[in-house]
Amino acid sequence: MRFRAPLLRRLRRQALAGALLRRRRVSPTTRFVVDAMLGATLMVLVHLFVIQVSVVKGTSMEPCLHDGDRLVVDRVSYSLGDVRRGDVVILRYPRNPEVDFVKRVVALPGDRVAMRDGVLIVNGEVADDYGCIPDHQVLAELTVPPGQFFVLGDNRPVSCDSRDFGLLDESLLKGRVRARFWPLANLAVF
C-alpha cells in the first residue's frame, strides 16, 4: 500500500505534464485575430441591443442639442421601465420609419396637453421648463390615449413634431438619450 500512493502521484504528475506539453501553441497572430473577432462581435451585439450612437441633424432641438452633436442612446431602459415626461428620445419618424428623429416627451398617456399662444400646458399647468424656443401656435386641448406620447422639439418654430405628425405610438420609440459626448466642450448627461 505504501508504494502505490507515491507511484500514483508520480503517474498523475507525469500525465499532467504530458498533457501540458501536448497542448498546441497558438501563434500571436492567430490569438490577435480571434480576440479581435470576439471583440467586434461583442461590440455589434451591444450596439444592436443595448446602446447606439446617434448624430443630431438639424436645429429642431436647440438650444438643448445642436446640429452635429453625437449622442449615446439607451435602447434598453424603456423595456425595463416607463417613459417619463421631459425625456429626450430617439424615435422613428411616423411618416417614414427609416428616418430617426430626436424629440422631447412632453405628455404621457392620460395627460391633457394644449398650447396657448405658444405656451405648453400639460394637465392645466404651464410645462415649458425645458429651455425651449417658443412659437405662437395654438393647439386645442387633447388627452393622450394609452400607448401614445406627445413629443415636441425644443426649437418649436422649426420642429416637425406631434403638432405635425400626430401622437407618437410607443412602438416607434427607439431609446432614451443618455449623454452627449461630442463635441467635448458640450459634454452632457441627460
C-alpha positions in Angstrom: 0.0 0.0 0.0 2.8 2.4 0.9 4.4 2.0 -2.5 1.2 2.6 -4.5 0.4 6.1 -3.3 3.7 7.7 -4.3 3.6 5.8 -7.6 0.1 7.1 -8.4 1.0 10.6 -7.5 4.1 10.4 -9.8 2.0 9.0 -12.6 -0.6 11.7 -12.3 2.1 14.4 -12.4 3.6 12.8 -15.5 0.2 12.6 -17.2 -0.5 16.3 -16.4 2.9 17.3 -17.6 2.4 15.3 -20.8 -0.9 17.0 -21.4 0.6 20.4 -21.0 3.4 19.6 -23.4 1.0 18.2 -26.0 -1.1 21.4 -25.9 -0.7 23.2 -29.2 0.9 26.6 -29.0 -1.2 29.3 -30.7 0.6 31.9 -32.7 0.3 35.5 -31.7 -1.3 36.4 -35.0 -4.0 33.8 -34.6 -4.6 34.9 -31.0 -4.9 38.5 -32.1 -7.4 37.6 -34.9 -9.6 35.5 -32.6 -9.6 38.3 -29.9 -10.4 40.9 -32.5 -13.3 38.9 -33.9 -14.7 38.3 -30.4 -14.4 42.0 -29.5 -16.1 43.0 -32.7 -18.9 40.6 -32.2 -19.4 41.9 -28.7 -19.5 45.5 -29.9 -22.0 44.7 -32.6 -24.3 42.9 -30.1 -24.0 45.8 -27.6 -24.8 48.3 -30.5 -27.8 46.2 -31.7 -29.4 45.6 -28.3 -28.1 47.9 -25.6 -26.8 51.3 -26.9 -26.5 53.2 -30.1 -24.7 56.3 -31.2 -26.8 58.9 -33.0 -25.9 62.2 -34.7 -28.2 65.2 -34.4 -29.2 66.6 -37.8 -30.9 69.9 -37.9 -31.9 72.6 -35.3 -35.2 71.3 -34.0 -33.8 70.6 -30.5 -31.8 73.8 -30.0 -30.8 75.1 -27.5 -30.5 71.7 -25.8 -28.9 69.9 -28.8 -27.2 71.2 -31.9 -26.6 70.1 -35.4 -23.7 67.5 -35.4 -23.9 66.6 -31.7 -23.1 62.9 -31.0 -25.5 61.2 -28.6 -25.4 57.9 -26.6 -28.9 56.3 -26.8 -30.0 53.7 -24.2 -32.1 51.2 -26.1 -32.9 49.0 -23.0 -34.4 51.4 -20.4 -37.9 51.6 -21.9 -38.1 47.8 -22.0 -37.4 47.8 -18.2 -39.1 51.0 -17.1 -41.5 53.7 -18.1 -41.1 56.8 -20.3 -41.0 60.0 -18.2 -42.2 63.5 -19.1 -39.1 65.5 -20.2 -37.1 62.5 -21.6 -35.2 63.3 -24.7 -35.8 60.3 -27.0 -34.8 58.9 -30.4 -37.9 57.9 -32.4 -38.8 56.6 -35.8 -40.5 59.3 -37.8 -44.1 58.1 -38.2 -44.3 59.0 -41.8 -41.0 57.3 -42.7 -39.9 54.8 -40.1 -36.4 54.5 -41.8 -35.7 58.1 -40.5 -34.8 58.8 -36.9 -35.8 62.0 -35.1 -34.8 63.3 -31.7 -37.6 65.0 -29.6 -38.7 65.6 -26.1 -41.6 63.7 -24.5 -43.9 66.4 -23.1 -47.1 64.5 -22.4 -47.7 60.9 -21.3 -50.7 58.6 -21.7 -53.6 60.1 -19.8 -52.2 63.7 -19.8 -54.2 66.6 -21.2 -52.0 68.7 -23.4 -52.7 72.1 -25.1 -50.8 75.2 -26.4 -52.0 78.7 -25.9 -50.1 81.5 -27.7 -47.1 79.1 -27.9 -47.1 78.2 -24.2 -47.3 74.4 -23.5 -49.9 73.4 -20.9 -50.0 69.9 -19.5 -52.7 68.9 -17.1 -53.7 72.5 -16.7 -50.2 73.7 -15.7 -47.5 75.5 -17.7 -45.0 72.9 -18.7 -42.4 74.9 -20.6 -39.5 74.4 -18.3 -37.1 72.8 -20.8 -35.5 76.0 -22.1 -37.4 75.8 -25.4 -37.7 78.4 -28.1 -41.4 79.2 -28.2 -43.6 80.0 -31.1 -47.1 81.4 -31.1 -49.1 78.3 -32.1 -52.4 77.4 -30.6 -53.3 73.8 -30.0 -56.7 72.8 -28.7 -56.6 70.6 -25.6 -56.4 66.8 -26.2 -56.0 63.8 -24.0 -53.1 61.5 -24.8 -54.5 57.9 -25.2 -52.8 54.8 -23.8 -49.7 53.6 -25.6 -49.0 57.1 -27.2 -47.0 60.2 -26.4 -46.9 63.8 -27.3 -43.4 64.9 -28.4 -42.1 68.3 -29.3 -38.8 69.8 -30.4 -37.2 72.4 -28.1 -36.9 74.8 -31.1 -40.7 74.9 -31.7 -40.8 77.3 -34.7 -38.8 74.9 -36.9 -39.6 71.5 -35.3 -41.6 68.7 -37.0 -43.2 67.0 -34.1 -46.6 65.8 -32.7 -48.2 69.0 -33.8 -47.5 67.9 -37.4 -47.4 64.1 -37.5 -49.7 63.5 -34.5 -49.3 61.5 -31.4 -46.3 59.1 -31.3 -47.0 55.4 -30.8 -44.9 53.7 -28.2 -43.7 51.2 -30.8 -41.8 54.0 -32.6 -39.6 54.9 -29.6 -36.1 53.6 -30.2 -34.5 54.7 -26.9 -33.7 57.4 -24.4 -30.8 59.9 -24.9 -28.4 59.4 -22.0 -25.4 61.6 -23.0 -23.9 63.9 -25.5 -20.2 63.0 -26.0 -19.3 65.2 -28.9 -18.2 68.0 -29.2 -16.3 67.5 -26.0 -16.8 71.1 -25.0 -20.6 70.4 -24.7 -20.3 67.0 -22.9 -23.6 66.4 -21.0 -25.5 63.7 -19.3 -29.3 63.7 -19.6 
